[in-house]
Amino acid sequence: MANTIYVRLKIEGKGWRFMSVPVGAGKPPLWKKEAETAALNGGRGFQYRLSDGNWSDQFPTIAKAQDAAKNAPAVAVAEARGLSVEDASANSYRLTLRSAVDSFINRKTGKKADSTVEKYTHILNQFLEMMPRTIRFVDQVDGNVLDAFMKGLQNAGAAPKTVNDKVLIVCFMLKAAGIETPSKMIELLNVEEQPVEPYKETDLKTLFADMTPEEQVRYRFFLDTACREQEVACAQWVDIDWQKSEYHVRSKSWKAANGLTKSFTTKNHKARHVPLTRELADMLRKRQKTSDSVWLFPNEEGQPEGHFLRKFKKVAYRADLNCNRCEPSCKDNPEGCEKHYLHRLRKTRATFWHQNGVSLRTIQYWLSHESLETTMKYLGIEDSAKLQSEINLPMY
């Protein structure tokens, strides 16, 4: 019961026990007075059970513990809203930022990929942490608040694109909370668009020459299929069509090691079939013969691998391909070079397909892009040295 007060005492022959403190009429036990005196002098205090089964803080008197226990439900509700009891009572009609964030995350859970929900959660919690103590309600957020959030991210060293992405996620949450067109409150940063830099043939040879057999099959899958990280992580043997030599990218759910249900949702909620090269198909057939997992690339717990990027950067470091121009320097950092990322393999494959005559519409389908414009941004610019004969053709 929430109003039952306890104190922890050492009982001879039984050790430490939580004893319920009797109140009201009747002769109190001898230990009650001793416990009250000890608590007033800084000893073990009086406690009550919280709704989650844990123990409350300790109080120096039984009366203070009783008052706190009576207010516990109101305190729990207020804390869930990110407020004190007094503020929650005075602002019962207002939506707190904490409640808005929790509601947004709950609505996205199960509808978005687990990794996307984790990303939203991290960014929105960062937003809450960076808010001044005076900003606690959704109706307090205006352009000045969002601008301060943007500047805080910039001061922390975030790149312009990262800043814009995080601000837009906050705007998604505010819109879901009832704010009309929150994105119009703020002017996003200008992002200088750099041309795609696919891996050169020589760099690919260097990368794969330095890989173990396990790394080779993993990153050949990335390179040859141009799939996204989660699409590779969640690939199962049942998704491979050996007859057509294709990988069926589809949504799925499964039981994690902790018993909880995990899920993967395809980008734009669209399944697709991606071709496998003959060499990759042969590597996978050989791999399947020794596999006892439903996943192509399980981790040590038998679940989808989650550290492809970190391990890929280490391969690039071993192959001496770090650019040594990153800030901070990536020269001696096995996981620090910004030039090496999994999406670069995806863009390299898209460029290869395009240069070898695959139609843009087909590449768009294989990459699962909503528009051709997005697909075209993935294509690298051909090396002018290779086009020198065309460049030198006379125009008149």
C-alpha positions in Angstrom: 0.0 0.0 0.0 1.2 3.5 -0.9 0.5 4.9 2.6 2.2 2.2 4.6 5.5 3.4 6.0 8.5 1.2 6.5 11.9 1.3 8.2 14.8 -1.0 7.6 16.1 -2.6 10.8 18.6 -5.3 11.8 16.7 -8.1 13.4 18.7 -10.4 15.6 19.1 -13.8 13.9 17.4 -12.6 10.7 19.5 -9.8 9.4 18.2 -6.6 7.8 14.5 -6.4 7.2 12.0 -3.8 6.1 9.4 -3.5 9.0 6.1 -1.7 8.5 5.7 1.1 11.0 2.4 0.8 13.1 0.4 4.0 13.5 -2.7 4.9 15.4 -4.0 3.3 18.6 -2.3 0.5 20.3 1.0 -0.1 22.1 3.9 0.6 19.7 6.8 -1.9 19.5 10.0 -1.1 21.3 12.0 -0.6 18.1 9.7 2.2 16.8 11.0 4.9 19.2 14.5 3.8 18.6 14.0 4.0 14.9 12.5 7.6 15.2 15.5 8.7 17.3 18.0 7.2 14.9 16.3 8.8 11.8 16.3 12.3 13.5 20.0 11.9 14.2 20.9 11.1 10.6 20.4 7.3 10.7 18.2 5.2 8.5 15.0 7.1 7.5 11.4 6.1 6.9 10.3 5.0 3.4 7.3 3.8 1.4 6.8 1.7 -1.8 6.7 3.5 -5.1 4.2 2.4 -7.8 7.0 0.7 -9.7 7.9 -1.4 -6.7 11.1 0.5 -5.8 11.6 2.3 -2.5 11.1 6.0 -2.0 13.7 8.4 -0.6 14.3 8.3 3.1 12.6 10.8 5.5 13.6 11.8 9.0 10.1 11.4 10.5 7.1 9.2 10.0 4.9 12.2 9.4 7.1 13.5 6.5 7.1 10.0 5.0 3.3 9.8 5.2 2.9 13.2 3.6 5.2 12.2 0.7 3.3 8.9 0.3 0.0 10.7 0.0 1.4 13.0 -2.7 3.2 10.3 -4.5 0.6 9.8 -7.3 0.6 13.5 -8.1 4.4 13.6 -8.0 4.6 10.7 -10.5 2.2 12.4 -12.9 4.0 15.7 -12.6 7.4 14.1 -13.1 6.1 12.3 -16.2 5.3 15.7 -17.6 8.7 17.1 -16.6 7.2 19.4 -13.9 6.9 20.0 -10.2 3.6 19.2 -8.5 2.9 23.0 -8.2 3.7 23.7 -11.8 1.6 20.7 -13.0 -1.4 21.9 -11.0 -1.1 25.5 -12.3 -0.6 24.4 -16.0 -2.9 21.3 -16.2 -4.2 22.5 -19.6 -0.8 23.0 -21.3 1.1 20.3 -23.2 4.7 19.9 -21.9 7.6 19.3 -24.2 8.4 16.1 -22.3 4.9 14.8 -22.9 5.0 15.9 -26.6 8.3 14.0 -27.1 7.1 10.9 -25.4 3.9 10.9 -27.5 5.8 11.4 -30.7 8.2 8.5 -30.0 5.3 6.2 -29.0 3.5 6.9 -32.3 6.7 6.2 -34.3 7.5 3.0 -32.5 6.4 0.1 -34.6 5.8 2.2 -37.6 9.5 3.3 -38.2 12.6 1.1 -38.1 14.1 0.6 -34.6 17.2 2.5 -35.7 15.0 5.5 -36.8 13.1 5.5 -33.5 16.5 5.4 -31.6 17.7 8.3 -33.7 14.5 10.4 -33.0 14.8 9.6 -29.3 18.4 10.7 -29.1 17.8 13.9 -30.9 14.6 14.9 -29.1 16.2 14.2 -25.7 19.1 16.3 -26.8 16.6 19.1 -27.6 15.0 18.8 -24.2 18.4 18.9 -22.4 19.4 22.0 -24.3 16.2 23.9 -23.4 16.5 26.6 -20.7 14.6 25.7 -17.5 12.0 28.4 -18.3 11.0 26.6 -21.6 8.9 23.6 -20.6 5.7 23.8 -22.7 5.1 23.4 -26.4 3.4 26.7 -26.7 6.6 28.4 -25.5 8.6 27.2 -28.5 9.1 29.9 -31.2 11.7 30.9 -33.7 14.0 32.3 -31.0 14.0 29.0 -29.1 14.7 27.0 -32.3 17.4 29.4 -33.3 19.1 29.0 -29.9 18.9 25.2 -30.3 20.6 25.6 -33.8 23.4 27.8 -32.4 23.9 25.3 -29.5 24.4 22.5 -32.0 26.8 24.6 -34.0 28.8 25.6 -30.9 29.1 21.9 -30.1 30.7 21.3 -33.5 27.8 19.8 -35.5 28.1 20.2 -39.3 25.4 22.3 -41.0 23.7 19.3 -42.5 23.5 17.6 -39.1 22.1 20.8 -37.5 19.4 21.0 -40.2 18.5 17.3 -39.8 18.1 17.6 -36.0 16.1 20.8 -36.3 13.7 19.2 -38.8 13.1 16.3 -36.5 12.2 18.7 -33.7 9.8 20.4 -36.1 8.2 17.0 -36.9 7.6 16.5 -33.2 6.2 20.1 -32.8 3.8 19.6 -35.7 2.6 16.3 -34.3 2.0 18.3 -31.0 -0.3 20.7 -32.8 2.0 23.5 -33.9 1.2 24.6 -37.4 4.2 24.7 -39.9 6.9 24.9 -37.2 9.6 24.7 -40.0 8.6 28.3 -41.0 9.7 29.6 -37.6 13.4 29.0 -38.6 15.7 29.5 -41.5 17.9 26.4 -42.0 21.6 26.7 -42.6 23.1 26.7 -46.1 24.7 23.4 -46.9 27.3 23.3 -49.6 26.5 20.3 -51.8 29.7 18.4 -52.7 29.9 16.2 -55.8 29.7 12.4 -55.1 33.1 10.8 -54.7 32.8 7.1 -55.6 35.7 4.8 -54.7 38.3 4.5 -57.4 39.1 1.1 -58.8 42.5 1.2 -57.2 41.1 2.1 -53.8 38.6 -0.7 -53.9 41.3 -3.2 -54.8 43.4 -1.9 -51.8 40.4 -2.1 -49.5 39.4 -5.6 -50.3 42.9 -6.9 -50.5 43.3 -6.0 -46.8 40.1 -7.7 -45.7 39.6 -11.1 -44.0 37.4 -13.6 -45.8 34.5 -12.6 -43.4 35.0 -8.9 -44.1 35.1 -9.6 -47.9 31.7 -11.2 -48.1 30.1 -8.6 -45.8 31.4 -5.6 -47.7 31.0 -7.2 -51.1 27.3 -7.5 -50.2 27.3 -3.8 -49.5 29.1 -2.9 -52.7 27.4 -5.3 -55.1 23.8 -4.7 -53.9 24.1 -1.0 -53.0 21.9 -1.7 -50.0 21.6 0.5 -46.9 23.1 -0.6 -43.6 19.9 -1.8 -42.0 18.9 -3.6 -45.2 22.1 -5.6 -45.0 22.0 -6.2 -41.3 18.4 -7.6 -41.6 19.1 -9.8 -44.6 17.9 -13.4 -44.0 18.6 -16.5 -46.0 15.0 -16.8 -46.9 15.3 -13.4 -48.7 17.8 -14.8 -51.3 16.2 -16.0 -54.5 18.9 -18.4 -55.8 17.0 -19.0 -59.1 16.9 -15.3 -60.1 20.1 -14.4 -58.1 18.3 -11.6 -56.2 18.0 -10.3 -52.7 14.4 -9.5 -51.6 14.5 -6.4 -49.4 11.4 -6.6 -47.2 10.1 -5.5 -43.8 10.2 -8.1 -41.0 10.0 -8.6 -37.2 11.7 -11.0 -34.9 12.4 -11.8 -31.2 15.6 -10.3 -29.9 17.9 -12.0 -27.4 16.1 -10.2 -24.5 12.7 -11.6 -25.6 11.5 -8.2 -27.0 10.1 -7.9 -30.5 12.3 -6.0 -32.9 11.4 -4.9 -36.4 12.8 -3.6 -39.6 10.8 -1.4 -42.0 11.9 -0.8 -45.5 12.5 2.8 -46.7 9.3 4.4 -47.9 7.6 1.1 -46.9 8.5 -0.4 -50.3 9.8 -3.9 -50.8 12.1 -4.5 -53.8 14.4 -7.1 -55.5 18.1 -6.3 -55.9 20.3 -8.3 -58.2 23.3 -10.2 -56.9 26.5 -10.5 -58.9 27.6 -14.0 -59.9 30.6 -13.7 -57.6 28.6 -12.6 -54.6 26.0 -15.3 -55.1 28.9 -17.9 -55.1 30.3 -16.4 -51.9 26.8 -16.6 -50.2 26.2 -20.2 -51.3 29.5 -21.2 -49.7 28.6 -19.2 -46.6 25.2 -20.7 -46.2 26.6 -24.2 -46.0 28.4 -23.4 -42.7 25.7 -21.1 -41.3 23.3 -22.1 -38.5 21.6 -18.7 -38.4 18.6 -17.3 -40.2 20.6 -14.1 -40.7 23.3 -13.7 -43.4 25.4 -11.6 -41.0 24.6 -12.4 -37.4 26.5 -11.0 -34.4 27.9 -13.0 -31.5 24.4 -13.1 -29.9 22.8 -14.5 -33.1 21.1 -11.2 -33.8 21.6 -8.8 -36.8 25.1 -7.2 -36.8 25.1 -3.6 -35.8 28.7 -2.4 -36.2 29.3 -2.6 -39.9 30.4 1.1 -40.1 32.9 1.0 -37.3 34.5 -2.2 -38.7 34.6 -0.8 -42.2 36.5 2.3 -41.0 39.0 0.0 -39.3 39.5 -1.8 -42.6 40.2 1.5 -44.4 42.7 2.4 -41.6 44.5 -0.9 -41.9 44.7 -0.4 -45.7 46.3 3.0 -45.1 43.5 4.8 -46.9 42.7 7.4 -44.2 42.8 10.8 -45.8 44.8 12.5 -43.0 42.8 15.7 -43.6 39.9 15.3 -41.2 39.4 17.6 -38.2 40.4 16.3 -35.7 43.1 14.4 -37.5 42.2 10.8 -38.6 45.9 9.9 -39.2 46.1 7.7 -36.1 42.4 7.1 -35.5 41.2 3.7 -36.7 37.5 4.8 -36.7 37.9 8.5 -37.5 38.2 9.1 -41.2 35.1 10.8 -42.6 36.0 9.8 -46.2 35.0 6.2 -45.5 31.4 5.4 -44.9 29.0 2.7 -46.0 26.8 4.9 -48.2 29.9 5.6 -50.3 29.9 2.0 -51.3 26.2 2.4 -52.3 27.1 5.5 -54.4 30.0 3.7 -55.9 27.8 0.9 -57.1 25.2 3.3 -58.5 27.9 5.1 -60.5 29.2 1.8 -61.8 25.8 0.7 -63.0 25.2 4.1 -64.7 28.6 4.1 -66.4 27.9 0.6 -67.7 24.6 1.3 -69.3 22.0 0.5 -66.7 19.0 2.9 -67.1 18.4 5.6 -64.5 14.9 4.3 -63.9 16.3 0.8 -63.1 18.9 2.2 -60.8 16.2 4.3 -59.0 14.3 1.1 -58.4 17.3 -0.9 -57.1 18.2 2.0 -54.8 14.6 2.5 -53.7 14.5 6.2 -54.3 11.3 8.2 -54.5 12.6 10.4 -57.3 15.1 10.3 -60.2 16.5 13.5 -58.8 17.7 11.7 -55.7 19.2 9.0 -57.8 21.1 11.4 -59.9 22.7 12.9 -56.8 24.2 9.5 -56.1 26.1 9.4 -59.4 29.7 10.4 -59.5 31.3 12.7 -62.0 33.4 10.8 -64.5 37.2 11.4 -64.2 38.2 14.0 -66.8 41.4 12.1 -67.4 39.4 9.1 -68.7 37.4 11.5 -71.0 40.4 13.3 -72.4 39.9 11.9 -76.0 36.3 13.2 -75.9 37.4 16.5 -74.4 39.9 17.0 -77.2 37.5 16.5 -80.1 37.3 19.5 -82.3 34.1 21.6 -82.1 34.4 23.2 -85.6 
